[in-house]
Amino acid sequence: MKRVLLKVSGETCCPAGDRGIVMDAVHLLARQIREAAQTGVQIGLVMGGGNILRGSQFKAASQSIQAATAHTMGMLATIINGLAIQDALESLGQPARLLTAVAMESVADLYTRRTAIRHLERGRIVLLAGGTGSPYVTTDTAAAQRAIELGADILLKATKVDGVYSDDPEKNPNAIYYPSLSYEEFLAKNLRVLDQECIAKCKENQMPIRVFNYRTEGNLVRAVHEEEIGTLIR
């Protein structure tokens, strides 16, 4: 593959069950990204912000915090994670650039498609923070949008389990593992690894998706080399 878009959750920035940013966890992710980049593939990265906060956690306080405000707070959390990942990559000698959909000139450059492609072509990891810059859009859907805009060969979804299951395998040992799914099957089964808007957008633009366990060393390299790991959705 020439170019991939990697989507990671905010929880990749901290140990399982923890919150906030723990740099040991960030470095685990950064090392895998650098290893994949050294094979020559161009990598764009969209990160979540759930380790810091989720807009949904403010539903109970909806009388004082509006939903759009809560979503904006979540977008800002992704920028904080992006700053941490950028420094982790650069500490390993891997050039990286943080671009954000939310204008904040003193922190990062504003995202444009041309700017992102220029950085990718120069061998830099492009960190795409701030979602799409609009509320009510998940970071999964933002990842699909950026993958399509940037002409990625595939959208890679990094998770803490081995792929897509019928239920949470950490809670249900009888959950069924799916090595491959069509977009239609994913939507019909109402699976929750990716939101339905993300799947619909990828289906419309024929963007394949691979869901895999990033915590296994070497899996990101295997994913970009099209090895049969995780679940392929297409």
RODO-2510 file (C-alpha; in nm, 4 decimals, decimal comma):
residues 234
     n   res          X          Y          Z
     1     m     0,0000     0,0000     0,0000
     2     k     0,1125     0,3545    -0,0667
     3     r    -0,1026     0,5451     0,1839
     4     v    -0,3174     0,4411     0,4804
     5     l    -0,5388     0,6222     0,7277
     6     l    -0,5067     0,4860     1,0807
     7     k    -0,7831     0,5492     1,3359
     8     v    -0,6987     0,5049     1,7035
     9     s    -0,9170     0,5631     2,0063
    10     g    -0,8152     0,7970     2,2847
    11     e    -0,7635     0,4896     2,5024
    12     t    -0,4442     0,4097     2,3078
    13     c    -0,2877     0,6981     2,5030
    14     c    -0,3264     0,5211     2,8388
    15     p    -0,3206     0,1658     2,9803
    16     a    -0,6405    -0,0378     2,9670
    17     g    -0,8934     0,0845     3,2201
    18     d    -0,7009     0,4052     3,2881
    19     r    -0,7694     0,7671     3,1917
    20     g    -0,5591     1,0646     3,0849
    21     i    -0,2280     1,0396     2,8991
    22     v     0,0430     0,7911     2,9982
    23     m     0,3471     0,8340     2,7791
    24     d     0,4510     0,4671     2,7988
    25     a     0,1251     0,3830     2,6208
    26     v     0,1740     0,6654     2,3718
    27     h     0,5256     0,5410     2,2940
    28     l     0,3913     0,1897     2,2296
    29     l     0,1681     0,3364     1,9606
    30     a     0,4410     0,5669     1,8279
    31     r     0,6907     0,2807     1,7912
    32     q     0,4462     0,0797     1,5834
    33     i     0,3692     0,3798     1,3626
    34     r     0,7394     0,4501     1,3074
    35     e     0,8045     0,0847     1,2241
    36     a     0,5267     0,0903     0,9637
    37     a     0,6438     0,4231     0,8195
    38     q     0,9952     0,2842     0,7755
    39     t     0,8564     0,0357     0,5217
    40     g     0,7704     0,3294     0,2961
    41     v     0,3959     0,3605     0,3535
    42     q     0,2469     0,7074     0,4073
    43     i     0,0423     0,7277     0,7279
    44     g    -0,2314     0,9660     0,8314
    45     l    -0,3637     0,9275     1,1848
    46     v    -0,7005     1,0286     1,3297
    47     m    -0,7231     1,0000     1,7077
    48     g    -1,0124     0,9976     1,9497
    49     g    -1,0280     1,1800     2,2823
    50     g    -1,2184     0,9431     2,5086
    51     n    -0,9262     0,9032     2,7493
    52     i    -0,9737     1,2706     2,8416
    53     l    -1,3488     1,3128     2,7959
    54     r    -1,6413     1,2090     2,5803
    55     g    -1,9183     1,4431     2,4788
    56     s    -2,1725     1,1792     2,5850
    57     q    -2,0634     1,1991     2,9485
    58     f    -2,2285     1,5417     2,9685
    59     k    -2,5751     1,4170     2,8764
    60     a    -2,6798     1,4189     3,2401
    61     a    -2,5707     1,7822     3,2629
    62     s    -2,7507     1,8831     2,9459
    63     q    -2,9293     2,1676     3,1195
    64     s    -2,5981     2,3462     3,1770
    65     i    -2,3818     2,2164     2,8885
    66     q    -2,5358     2,2014     2,5439
    67     a    -2,4694     1,8976     2,3268
    68     a    -2,2808     2,1010     2,0654
    69     t    -2,0550     2,2398     2,3394
    70     a    -1,9866     1,8903     2,4725
    71     h    -1,8909     1,7702     2,1233
    72     t    -1,6558     2,0661     2,0854
    73     m    -1,4891     1,9769     2,4149
    74     g    -1,4359     1,6250     2,2788
    75     m    -1,2745     1,7664     1,9634
    76     l    -1,0325     1,9670     2,1773
    77     a    -0,9422     1,6493     2,3669
    78     t    -0,8253     1,4897     2,0403
    79     i    -0,5865     1,7809     1,9883
    80     i    -0,4313     1,7228     2,3315
    81     n    -0,3748     1,3578     2,2359
    82     g    -0,2343     1,4663     1,9000
    83     l     0,0258     1,6854     2,0696
    84     a     0,1381     1,3919     2,2855
    85     i     0,1615     1,1536     1,9894
    86     q     0,3506     1,4121     1,7816
    87     d     0,6158     1,4534     2,0512
    88     a     0,6410     1,0754     2,1008
    89     l     0,7008     1,0220     1,7291
    90     e     0,9582     1,2999     1,7062
    91     s     1,1416     1,1651     2,0127
    92     l     1,1889     0,8453     1,8092
    93     g     1,3255     1,0384     1,5132
    94     q     1,0062     1,0103     1,3077
    95     p     0,8961     1,3434     1,1508
    96     a     0,5310     1,4242     1,2252
    97     r     0,2944     1,7163     1,1754
    98     l    -0,0194     1,7897     1,3735
    99     l    -0,3019     1,9405     1,1686
   100     t    -0,6298     2,0372     1,3274
   101     a    -0,9777     2,1012     1,1920
   102     v    -1,0244     2,3578     1,4701
   103     a    -0,8242     2,6767     1,4122
   104     m    -0,5620     2,7379     1,6824
   105     e    -0,2575     2,8827     1,5081
   106     s    -0,0267     2,8806     1,8111
   107     v    -0,0784     2,5042     1,8604
   108     a    -0,1005     2,3437     1,5155
   109     d    -0,1553     2,4230     1,1489
   110     l    -0,5091     2,4246     1,0162
   111     y    -0,5999     2,1115     0,8199
   112     t    -0,6347     2,1373     0,4449
   113     r    -0,6271     1,8448     0,2064
   114     r    -0,3349     1,9851     0,0077
   115     t    -0,1273     2,0557     0,3187
   116     a    -0,1849     1,7039     0,4512
   117     i    -0,0904     1,5413     0,1205
   118     r     0,2244     1,7530     0,0934
   119     h     0,3397     1,6363     0,4387
   120     l     0,2583     1,2736     0,3566
   121     e     0,4582     1,2887     0,0358
   122     r     0,7555     1,4216     0,2325
   123     g     0,7548     1,1203     0,4641
   124     r     0,5906     1,2812     0,7649
   125     i     0,3237     1,1179     0,9773
   126     v     0,0196     1,3452     0,9557
   127     l    -0,1810     1,3664     1,2781
   128     l    -0,5353     1,4779     1,2035
   129     a    -0,6992     1,6162     1,5161
   130     g    -1,0182     1,8041     1,5931
   131     g    -1,2469     1,5578     1,4156
   132     t    -1,4064     1,7342     1,1196
   133     g    -1,4343     2,0607     1,3122
   134     s    -1,8107     2,0180     1,3444
   135     p    -2,0156     1,8769     1,6351
   136     y    -2,2273     1,5624     1,6042
   137     v    -1,9626     1,3858     1,3928
   138     t    -1,7728     1,0964     1,5507
   139     t    -1,3982     1,0517     1,5085
   140     d    -1,4712     0,7227     1,3253
   141     t    -1,6672     0,9176     1,0649
   142     a    -1,3942     1,1830     1,0595
   143     a    -1,1433     0,9058     0,9859
   144     a    -1,3542     0,7794     0,6960
   145     q    -1,3830     1,1337     0,5627
   146     r    -1,0068     1,1923     0,5795
   147     a    -0,9267     0,8517     0,4271
   148     i    -1,1455     0,9343     0,1278
   149     e    -1,0189     1,2926     0,0935
   150     l    -0,6540     1,1914     0,1091
   151     g    -0,6854     0,8986    -0,1311
   152     a    -0,5854     0,6323     0,1213
   153     d    -0,5760     0,2711     0,0102
   154     i    -0,7467     0,1550     0,3298
   155     l    -0,8867     0,2732     0,6618
   156     l    -0,7199     0,0880     0,9500
   157     k    -0,9051     0,0802     1,2820
   158     a    -0,6757    -0,0031     1,5751
   159     t    -0,8510    -0,1692     1,8688
   160     k    -0,7628    -0,3679     2,1810
   161     v    -0,9225    -0,6894     2,0489
   162     d    -0,8381    -0,9058     1,7479
   163     g    -1,1091    -0,7785     1,5130
   164     v    -1,4857    -0,7512     1,4872
   165     y    -1,6980    -0,9722     1,7123
   166     s    -2,0725    -1,0142     1,7533
   167     d    -2,0345    -0,8837     2,1099
   168     d    -1,7609    -0,7559     2,3388
   169     p    -1,5255    -1,0583     2,3655
   170     e    -1,3848    -0,9268     2,6932
   171     k    -1,7316    -0,9543     2,8491
   172     n    -1,8831    -1,2383     2,6456
   173     p    -1,6561    -1,5412     2,5853
   174     n    -1,9122    -1,6771     2,3379
   175     a    -1,8894    -1,3747     2,1088
   176     i    -1,8497    -1,4740     1,7432
   177     y    -1,5386    -1,3517     1,5596
   178     y    -1,5787    -1,2341     1,1990
   179     p    -1,2616    -1,2569     0,9835
   180     s    -1,4392    -1,0671     0,7045
   181     l    -1,7643    -0,8794     0,6519
   182     s    -1,9322    -0,6892     0,3749
   183     y    -2,0476    -0,3346     0,4478
   184     e    -2,4050    -0,4612     0,4242
   185     e    -2,3426    -0,7412     0,6756
   186     f    -2,1831    -0,5005     0,9212
   187     l    -2,4806    -0,2643     0,9011
   188     a    -2,7399    -0,5439     0,9157
   189     k    -2,5813    -0,6984     1,2265
   190     n    -2,5757    -0,3547     1,3947
   191     l    -2,2159    -0,4042     1,5092
   192     r    -2,0620    -0,1336     1,7256
   193     v    -1,6878    -0,1307     1,6539
   194     l    -1,7423     0,1527     1,4041
   195     d    -2,0447     0,3787     1,3814
   196     q    -2,2890     0,3253     1,0983
   197     e    -2,2236     0,6639     0,9364
   198     c    -1,8553     0,5699     0,9011
   199     i    -1,9456     0,2374     0,7389
   200     a    -2,1991     0,4005     0,5060
   201     k    -1,9432     0,6593     0,3940
   202     c    -1,6819     0,3901     0,3246
   203     k    -1,9374     0,1786     0,1393
   204     e    -2,0356     0,4716    -0,0823
   205     n    -1,6711     0,5358    -0,1724
   206     q    -1,5528     0,1711    -0,1738
   207     m    -1,2994     0,2378     0,1030
   208     p    -1,1967    -0,0954     0,2607
   209     i    -1,1578    -0,1138     0,6391
   210     r    -0,9400    -0,3441     0,8476
   211     v    -1,0017    -0,3739     1,2217
   212     f    -0,7067    -0,5208     1,4136
   213     n    -0,5400    -0,5412     1,7543
   214     y    -0,2685    -0,2760     1,7659
   215     r    -0,1403    -0,3955     2,1052
   216     t     0,0236    -0,6976     1,9389
   217     e     0,3703    -0,5874     1,8321
   218     g     0,4112    -0,5828     1,4551
   219     n     0,0398    -0,5876     1,3749
   220     l     0,0373    -0,2421     1,2193
   221     v     0,3154    -0,3455     0,9802
   222     r     0,1214    -0,6631     0,9004
   223     a    -0,1915    -0,4577     0,8343
   224     v    -0,0226    -0,2184     0,5921
   225     h     0,1271    -0,5154     0,4091
   226     e    -0,2214    -0,6612     0,3645
   227     e    -0,1646    -0,9679     0,5778
   228     e    -0,4842    -1,1400     0,6874
   229     i    -0,5069    -1,0159     1,0435
   230     g    -0,8154    -0,8842     1,2174
   231     t    -1,1351    -0,8268     1,0229
   232     l    -1,1569    -0,6942     0,6681
   233     i    -1,4726    -0,5004     0,5828
   234     r    -1,5390    -0,4291     0,2176
***
